[in-house]
Amino acid sequence: MDTIRLTMAQALVRFLENQYIDVDGEVSRFVRGVFMIPGHGNVVGLGQALSQEAHDLEIYQGKNEQGMAQAAVAFAKQMKRKQIFAVTSSVGPGAANMVTACGTATANNIPVLVLPGDTYACRQPDPVLQQVEHVHNLSISTNDAFKAVCRYWDRIVRPEQLMSACISAFRTLTDPANTGAVCLAMPQDVEGEAYDYPVTFFRKRVWRLERRPATEAALAEAAAAIKAAKRPMLICGGGVRYSEAHAEFLHFAETLGIPFAETQAGKSAVDWTHPLNLGGVGVTGCSAANEIAKEADLVIGVGTRYTDFTTASKWLFQDECVFVNINVSEFQSLKMEAIPVVADAKDALPRLEALLAGYAYNNAYVQEAGQAKAKWLKELERLDGMTFEHTPDWAPIINDANADSAKRFAKDLEAGLCQTAALGAINAMMADGDVAIGAAGSLPGDMQRMWRPTGKDTYNMEYGYSTMGYEVAGALGVKLAVGAGHEVYAFCGDGSFNMLHGELITAMQEHQKINICLFDNASFGCINNLQVGHGNKTLCTELRFRGADGLFGDFMNIDYAKVAEAYGCKGYSVRTMAELKAALEDAKTIHDRPVLFDIKVLPKTMTDGYGSWWRVGDTEVSERPENLAAYQDHLAHVKDARKY
């Protein structure tokens, strides 16, 4: 057997260079490149290897370990899991910073490869800089924290272990049912140790994205359930997009006349204007989808995990409602006591449709769904046109009793824009094919309800982990995926921006134009709504100076446009609709650097719940009657919720 002597790190990079993926006969490179923040633990061994062995791999310098890993997650998500980035950090805190991003990847079933440096396998220099010592188990390092958030985890303590570890890693990364974050921890001494690797280990290796076929028995059982239903509903999940079953899903819905709703991950698989498309469903859903879901007697979930936001904490659907789940994951297919069809959606939907030939639902039900959508479109117009008036009556605008905070905010920040109106205006000014990305706060709810995607797969919402800080970093990852032909708009609150925006510098460094739409309401507005809506006093959810009565002084008026300009980006300060539209138009002339819109929006001007419920653990005992009332409401909803 022919061999070549390489260090473990050199062998790893050479292996990454030669990994490909076959999707329906189309073969392409699987690993686009590497995000790196050098430090002790990866700068010497892996750093040398990248300098020597990286030829086609693109190398990017990250600014925050979590940030660059979130960029890798967003990239793979936008690429529909057909291409990934590897991400490498130093030992200790550098590695720990990537744990959150791995949670983002695994919760959303998105492949990302993290390569954290590790302490010495030989243990001779212990304790090294940044090492956490565990006196009961000296084999534990910071990298053991990745085990809880990764689909596959390994530590390479001998150079020859790399071979089996890499095969298992890429098996996981290319498995649609079980993909997520993969961690290969690299002790820094082992990175530089050499081994005579078989040359065959570095051959061009093509991983096939297998389409798992449905069994005839499963399809027959699903078809029987569908024929027995009177008020069926489809749910379009992320699996529709990842399997590229867009056309198959729509044909199935149209042929049978079944209305459908979207999850956050499924949104933009089908044109939002389609008559059968009822929009987002669940806690962040709209009235049309939730009204039809509440009366459905059958739900066909395609590629969805049924999170609590999709099911409204299992309260939205009746106990008698039957579920048919089409999913590549056996685990996911069995949720909601469903009839499982463990299969790829692109394979299963046409075959299931064939078993239902000649069968369609009555026009009266389709018309009812159409009427629900028409009612929602009128509400959408209202949300687009929401304005602020300087009058004592805040009821049309403030959907919360906490109007005093909104009035104080308007005074302190000299602002009067409503969040829904600003969101609608940006949406209207985007071009076909432009991509919207978001993750946390009140904006994901507004966007699942209000957003009108500009084309297929142009909505990149991370809502499986809802990671604050994903937005700016993710925009960079999406931009690397879509290229110069389309704009990328990141939607984030001031809370998310303050938490993590270091990759804005990377975007500037790489001349990547991304548009950061920063909605500043000087608060964690979504959580403040949750807090006061369940009977609590406002606590640590507003961004105020400390006043005489604690943290209830003036709102902090931060000039985020100047923050962006300090990095070299173009910044726009926006307080009126006219300023917003002018800024959006001007930004279209900029192509070589990021832009940031500092949009001051009134608190409490987001969308409402539209017939949903979210179980959050209300307080059974309290001195506040508001808490006790919320607990009684909690008990009433729990009583009506499905148990599993």
Secondary structure, DSSP 8 states (H G I E B T S, - for coil): --EEEEEHHHHHHHHHHTEEEEETTEEEESEEEEEE---TTTTTHHHHHHHHH-SSSEEEE-SSHHHHHHHHHHHHHHTTTS-EEEEEE-STHHHHTTHHHHHHHHHTT--EEEEEEE--SS-TT-S-TT----TT-TT--GGGGGGGG-SEEEE--STTHHHHHHHHHHHHHT-TTT--EEEEEEEHHHHT-EEEEEGGGGS-EEEE-------HHHHHHHHHHHHH-SSEEEEE-HHHHHTT-HHHHHHHHHHHT--EEE-TTTTTSS-TTSTTEEEE-STT--HHHHHHHHT-SEEEEES----HHHHTTTTSS-TT-EEEEEES-HHHHTGGG-EEEES-HHHHHHHHHHHTTT----HHHHHHHHHHHHHHHHHHHHHHT-----SS--TTT--SS-HHHHHHHHHHHT--B-HHHHHHHHHHHS-TT-EEEE-SSSHHHHHHHH---SSTT-EEE--SS--TTHHHHHHHHHHHHHGGGS-EEEEEEHHHHHH--THHHHHHHTT---EEEEEE-SB-HHHHHHHHHTT----S-B-B--BTTBS-S-B----HHHHHHHTT-EEEEE-SHHHHHHHHHHHTT--SS-EEEEEEB-TT-S---SS--------SS-S-HHHHHHHHHHHHHHHHS---
